[in-house]
Amino acid sequence: MEITELTVHELQEKLKNKEIKVTDITKAYIDKINEKEKDVQAFVTLLTDEALKEAEEIQTKIDNGENLGDYAGIPIGIKDNICTKGVKTTCSSKMLENFVSPYDATVMEKLNKENLIDLGKLNMDEFAMGGSTEHSYFKITKNPRNLNKVPGGSSGGSAAAVAANMVPWALGSDTGGSIRQPASFCGVVGLKPTYGLVSRYGLVAFASSLDQIGPITKDVEDAAILLNLIAGHDKKDTTSADIEKKDYTKCLKKDIKGIKIGVPKEFFGEGINEEVKNTLYKAIEKYKEMGAEVEEFSLDIAKYSLAAYYIIACAEASSNLGRFDGIRYTYRTKEFKNLKELYRKSRSEGFGPEVKRRIILGTYVLSSGYYDAYYKKAQKVRTLVMNEFNNAFKKYDVILTPTSPTVAFDIGSKTSDPLEMYLSDICTVSVNIAGLPAISIPCGQDKENMPIGMQLIGNRFCEETILNVAYKFEQDLKFRENYKSE
């Protein structure tokens, strides 16, 4: 097996046993990037020269007997809305095309402390607004399993890079499914942590009450490892939760016999592809064989989540993106007569069509006369969604749904119809509205060999439960070995 096909825990074991060197790993991934990036188009900024230099320095320290941490020298890719000191952080937008971050996001500080090696910044939908990574200013990322299809979004570059073995793992961000949906489309694992578990300091905000950084990995164990590295309270983030630190790898091998899994019937109704449904039903039967107690129930309020999500998210985006005005560190139009024209032309030229659409919608629902009718009502629905999930978790340990109603769709097939694109989020947005953790893992593939994702939702700060339930299924299915793309 090639180095780039190994999981992080397999790489770490080989490093520990001195079977390979840090430089071997980094060179292997750089070679894979050189081979595949021209087709997949996952990166916005490559740091291969810097990575190789850092690998040599880390290997020298290891050879000298220095203790650098368990995952020192493991490469990683970073979504391009996470601030990285001295490196461009563009959010895949013309507005931030030349912005070099003067500081590190908290998650980057944590990874740097562990001596992980940054291979580069990964492509995304502009300002994380989109579900296909077709809304990037720079390029359209392709799905490595079929280059004619989208990788999902907005963390499409992160998922595609992991699926193409160009990075062993990556960080993404999830506002309404932007880690889980691309993970589903690309056949990898994507974990959206509980809101507040991972610091948002240094994450360029889309919708502040919904955004959360999380891991995209080759398997569930790697997701648990990366969550260990990035989770924790941060005084610089007022929404960061101050809870006891956990080791999420310790929960993985527990027996799931007797665990209660709820299956909401609303997530298997109209609009869900038949192949997706049938694959999920097989997964449910597998859980029953493992001894889990599976029961169908109604999560009725969830059907209102999509509408509430787009009102809340667009309203917060309208507010957050007001800072990009052409005055300070953003794109500035070359010709203007006065301050008002500078604002208007800079924003008109700097933002892409999807970002403009959401800013306009968000400004509308926050405007006088419409605030109560839309934004306030959406926040009330949000409370109802939270309450319904709280009631469900009094009975169930885990809630099981599809990650996406379909498999990856063809590039260009939905860009002309925003509403159809938004419907791709129907299975994921309620999790963000309620601030819950959820993981997407591959559970099979369709007749065209495109991956199908299963979503496991947990109660707040119960990541260990969904990781354990996901791990047990993954060990049985062995997706990476049994479902290779042709």
TORKOLPA-832261 format. One record per residue (C-alpha): residue in one letter; x, y, z. Coordinates in steps of 0.1 Angstrom, whole numbers, padded with zeros to 4 digits, always signed. Last residue first. Example, Ala and Ser with C-alpha at 12.3 -4.5 7.8 and 13.67 -1.06 7.14 Angstrom:
! TORKOLPA-832261
S+0137-0011+0071/A+0123-0045+0078/
! end
This chain:
! TORKOLPA-832261
E-0131+0022-0109/S-0138+0037-0075/K-0129+0015-0045/Y-0158+0002-0025/N-0145-0029-0006/E-0113-0017+0009/R-0122+0020+0017/F-0157+0010+0027/K-0148-0016+0053/L-0184-0023+0060/D-0180-0040+0094/Q-0153-0017+0107/E-0172+0014+0094/F-0203+0003+0112/K-0185+0000+0146/Y-0167+0033+0140/A-0199+0052+0133/V-0216+0040+0165/N-0184+0049+0185/L-0180+0083+0169/I-0217+0091+0174/T-0213+0083+0212/E-0180+0100+0217/E-0193+0132+0201/C-0218+0135+0230/F-0212+0173+0235/R-0248+0181+0226/N-0269+0150+0217/G-0258+0130+0187/I-0266+0129+0150/L-0254+0100+0127/Q-0254+0108+0090/M-0250+0081+0064/G-0233+0090+0031/I-0236+0074-0003/P-0205+0072-0025/M-0207+0072-0063/N-0199+0039-0080/E-0223+0045-0109/K-0248+0019-0095/D-0249+0037-0062/Q-0224+0035-0033/G-0223+0022+0003/C-0224+0034+0039/P-0198+0062+0038/I-0196+0082+0070/S-0212+0115+0079/I-0209+0127+0115/A-0231+0149+0136/P-0228+0171+0167/L-0256+0194+0177/G-0260+0232+0177/A-0298+0230+0171/I-0297+0251+0139/N-0265+0234+0129/V-0281+0199+0131/S-0313+0211+0114/V-0292+0221+0084/T-0280+0186+0074/C-0308+0166+0058/I-0322+0195+0037/D-0289+0208+0026/S-0292+0196-0010/L-0324+0216-0011/Y-0303+0248-0014/M-0290+0237-0048/E-0326+0232-0061/L-0334+0267-0048/P-0303+0282-0065/D-0314+0270-0100/S-0288+0280-0126/T-0259+0264-0106/K-0277+0231-0104/S-0264+0209-0133/G-0231+0228-0137/I-0209+0200-0125/D-0230+0167-0123/F-0245+0156-0090/A-0228+0139-0061/V-0252+0113-0045/T-0287+0124-0035/P-0308+0133-0005/S-0277+0141+0015/T-0264+0129+0048/P-0291+0102+0051/T-0305+0099+0086/L-0297+0082+0119/I-0304+0097+0153/V-0283+0085+0182/D-0288+0078+0219/Y-0326+0078+0217/K-0354+0084+0242/K-0346+0116+0260/F-0326+0125+0228/A-0358+0129+0209/N-0372+0154+0234/N-0340+0175+0231/F-0342+0173+0193/E-0378+0186+0194/N-0368+0214+0218/M-0339+0225+0195/V-0362+0226+0165/L-0388+0246+0184/T-0361+0271+0194/R-0350+0274+0158/V-0386+0280+0148/K-0387+0310+0171/Q-0355+0323+0155/A-0371+0319+0121/K-0401+0340+0133/K-0378+0368+0145/Y-0360+0368+0111/Y-0390+0366+0089/A-0422+0386+0099/D-0406+0403+0128/Y-0376+0417+0108/Y-0397+0425+0077/G-0411+0459+0085/S-0376+0475+0091/S-0350+0454+0074/L-0334+0423+0088/V-0351+0399+0063/Y-0341+0421+0034/T-0305+0425+0044/G-0302+0387+0046/L-0318+0382+0012/I-0295+0408-0004/I-0264+0394+0014/R-0274+0359+0003/R-0277+0368-0034/K-0245+0388-0033/V-0226+0358-0020/E-0241+0336-0047/P-0233+0361-0074/G-0196+0367-0066/F-0183+0395-0043/G-0154+0418-0052/E-0169+0437-0082/S-0202+0447-0066/R-0185+0452-0032/S-0158+0474-0045/K-0183+0493-0068/R-0208+0501-0040/Y-0183+0510-0013/L-0162+0532-0036/E-0193+0547-0050/K-0204+0558-0015/L-0170+0572-0007/N-0168+0594-0038/K-0158+0594-0075/F-0146+0558-0080/E-0122+0540-0102/K-0098+0512-0092/T-0123+0492-0071/R-0108+0480-0038/Y-0104+0444-0028/T-0101+0439+0010/Y-0077+0450+0037/R-0091+0483+0048/I-0114+0505+0027/G-0129+0482+0001/D-0159+0475+0022/F-0156+0439+0035/R-0168+0446+0071/G-0204+0443+0060/L-0198+0406+0054/N-0207+0397+0089/S-0241+0415+0090/S-0253+0402+0056/A-0240+0368+0065/E-0259+0368+0098/A-0292+0376+0080/C-0283+0350+0053/A-0277+0323+0079/I-0309+0331+0099/I-0332+0332+0069/Y-0316+0303+0051/Y-0318+0281+0083/A-0354+0289+0090/A-0364+0278+0056/L-0343+0246+0058/S-0354+0238+0094/Y-0392+0238+0087/K-0392+0201+0078/A-0373+0194+0111/I-0405+0203+0131/D-0419+0168+0125/L-0392+0146+0139/S-0414+0115+0139/F-0401+0081+0150/E-0387+0049+0135/E-0370+0026+0160/V-0336+0008+0160/E-0323-0011+0191/A-0286-0019+0184/G-0275-0055+0187/M-0250-0056+0158/E-0276-0073+0136/K-0299-0043+0142/Y-0271-0020+0131/K-0267-0040+0099/E-0305-0037+0093/I-0302+0001+0096/A-0273+0001+0071/K-0294-0019+0047/Y-0322+0007+0051/L-0296+0035+0044/T-0286+0018+0011/N-0323+0015+0001/K-0329+0052+0009/V-0299+0064-0011/E-0308+0042-0040/E-0343+0056-0039/N-0332+0093-0039/I-0347+0113-0011/G-0370+0141-0025/E-0402+0128-0008/G-0397+0108+0024/F-0367+0093+0042/F-0358+0122+0064/E-0394+0127+0076/K-0394+0092+0090/P-0369+0101+0117/V-0348+0070+0125/G-0339+0067+0162/I-0310+0046+0174/K-0309+0032+0209/I-0277+0014+0220/G-0285-0021+0233/K-0254-0037+0218/I-0231-0009+0208/D-0200-0025+0222/K-0171+0000+0229/K-0142+0001+0205/L-0143+0038+0197/C-0147+0054+0231/K-0110+0058+0239/T-0103+0077+0206/Y-0124+0107+0218/D-0101+0116+0246/K-0121+0142+0265/K-0114+0177+0280/E-0139+0189+0305/I-0161+0217+0293/D-0157+0254+0288/A-0177+0260+0257/S-0165+0285+0232/T-0190+0311+0221/T-0170+0340+0236/D-0140+0330+0215/K-0106+0344+0226/K-0109+0326+0259/D-0107+0293+0241/H-0121+0260+0255/G-0111+0228+0238/A-0112+0207+0206/I-0085+0209+0179/L-0062+0180+0187/N-0087+0156+0201/L-0110+0163+0172/L-0081+0153+0149/I-0077+0120+0167/A-0115+0112+0167/A-0117+0120+0129/D-0086+0097+0124/E-0105+0069+0141/V-0135+0075+0120/D-0117+0070+0086/K-0102+0089+0057/T-0106+0123+0073/I-0125+0156+0073/P-0123+0173+0106/G-0143+0202+0121/I-0147+0239+0124/Q-0182+0252+0133/D-0204+0280+0119/L-0240+0283+0130/S-0243+0312+0154/S-0216+0332+0135/A-0231+0328+0101/F-0203+0333+0075/A-0174+0342+0097/V-0138+0340+0087/L-0125+0313+0112/G-0097+0329+0132/Y-0115+0323+0166/R-0141+0297+0159/S-0129+0275+0188/V-0140+0239+0187/L-0166+0226+0212/G-0187+0257+0209/Y-0213+0242+0185/T-0211+0205+0188/P-0187+0190+0163/K-0194+0185+0126/L-0175+0154+0116/G-0168+0143+0080/V-0156+0109+0069/V-0148+0101+0033/G-0167+0089+0002/C-0165+0121-0019/F-0202+0130-0020/S-0207+0121+0017/A-0177+0140+0029/P-0189+0169+0007/Q-0223+0168+0026/R-0208+0164+0061/I-0183+0193+0061/S-0205+0220+0046/G-0237+0207+0062/G-0254+0240+0073/T-0225+0261+0087/D-0197+0235+0086/S-0161+0243+0084/G-0133+0222+0070/L-0100+0209+0083/A-0081+0182+0065/W-0068+0147+0066/P-0042+0125+0049/V-0037+0151+0022/M-0034+0145-0016/N-0050+0111-0012/A-0077+0119-0038/A-0105+0115-0011/V-0086+0137+0013/A-0081+0165-0013/A-0117+0162-0025/A-0131+0165+0010/S-0110+0196+0018/G-0116+0212-0016/G-0153+0206-0013/S-0156+0223+0021/S-0186+0244+0008/G-0195+0221-0006/G-0200+0190-0026/P-0173+0172-0046/V-0191+0181-0079/K-0192+0156-0107/N-0175+0153-0141/L-0142+0143-0124/N-0158+0111-0110/R-0143+0096-0079/P-0119+0126-0074/N-0149+0150-0073/K-0138+0182-0091/T-0130+0216-0077/I-0141+0246-0097/K-0116+0273-0098/F-0105+0308-0085/Y-0136+0328-0076/S-0152+0297-0059/H-0189+0292-0064/E-0186+0257-0080/T-0175+0243-0046/S-0208+0222-0046/G-0230+0232-0017/G-0227+0270-0016/M-0218+0299+0006/A-0185+0291+0025/F-0172+0327+0019/E-0169+0317-0018/D-0175+0280-0022/M-0143+0262-0011/N-0107+0255-0022/L-0080+0243+0002/K-0051+0261+0017/G-0018+0244+0017/L+0004+0214+0028/D+0005+0225+0065/I+0028+0202+0085/L+0017+0191+0120/N+0041+0201+0147/E+0016+0195+0176/K+0020+0232+0187/N+0013+0241+0150/L-0019+0221+0151/K-0031+0240+0183/E-0021+0274+0169/M-0039+0265+0137/V-0071+0256+0156/T-0068+0290+0174/A-0067+0308+0141/D-0032+0321+0133/Y-0024+0358+0129/P-0014+0385+0103/S-0035+0368+0076/V-0024+0375+0040/F-0052+0390+0020/N-0045+0391-0018/E-0077+0375-0031/L-0098+0386-0002/M-0126+0403-0022/K-0119+0381-0052/S-0132+0353-0031/S-0120+0317-0024/C-0122+0325+0014/T-0089+0342+0006/T-0066+0334+0035/K-0031+0340+0021/V-0003+0328+0043/G+0018+0347+0069/K-0003+0335+0098/T-0031+0310+0088/C-0067+0322+0092/I-0093+0295+0085/N-0115+0304+0055/D-0092+0286+0030/K-0099+0251+0043/I-0067+0237+0057/G-0048+0206+0045/I-0027+0184+0068/P+0007+0167+0069/I+0019+0145+0097/G+0053+0156+0109/A+0046+0156+0146/Y+0015+0134+0154/D+0025+0119+0187/G+0042+0149+0201/L+0076+0166+0195/N+0099+0147+0220/E+0135+0155+0209/G+0157+0125+0203/N+0181+0140+0179/D+0166+0120+0150/I+0132+0134+0160/K+0146+0169+0158/T+0162+0162+0124/Q+0129+0148+0112/I+0111+0179+0122/E+0135+0202+0104/E+0133+0180+0072/A+0095+0181+0074/E+0095+0219+0078/K+0116+0223+0046/L+0093+0199+0027/A+0062+0218+0039/E+0076+0252+0029/D+0083+0239-0006/T+0048+0223-0007/L+0028+0253+0005/L+0001+0253-0021/T-0026+0280-0022/V-0060+0276-0037/F-0060+0238-0036/A-0085+0212-0047/Q-0082+0214-0085/V-0090+0177-0091/D-0074+0174-0125/K-0042+0195-0122/E-0041+0185-0085/K-0036+0148-0092/E+0000+0140-0100/N+0018+0170-0084/I-0005+0166-0054/K+0005+0129-0052/D+0042+0138-0054/I+0037+0163-0026/Y+0020+0137-0005/A+0048+0112-0010/K+0074+0139-0003/T+0057+0147+0030/I+0055+0111+0041/D+0091+0102+0032/T+0103+0135+0049/V+0086+0124+0081/K+0105+0092+0080/I+0093+0056+0075/E+0096+0023+0094/K+0109+0041+0125/N+0084+0022+0147/K+0068+0054+0158/L+0067+0067+0123/K+0050+0035+0111/E+0024+0038+0139/Q+0018+0075+0131/L+0012+0067+0094/E-0013+0040+0104/H-0031+0064+0128/V-0031+0090+0100/T-0047+0066+0075/L-0026+0050+0048/E-0033+0055+0011/T-0007+0083+0007/I+0021+0059+0019/E+0013+0035-0009/M+0000+0000+0000/
! end
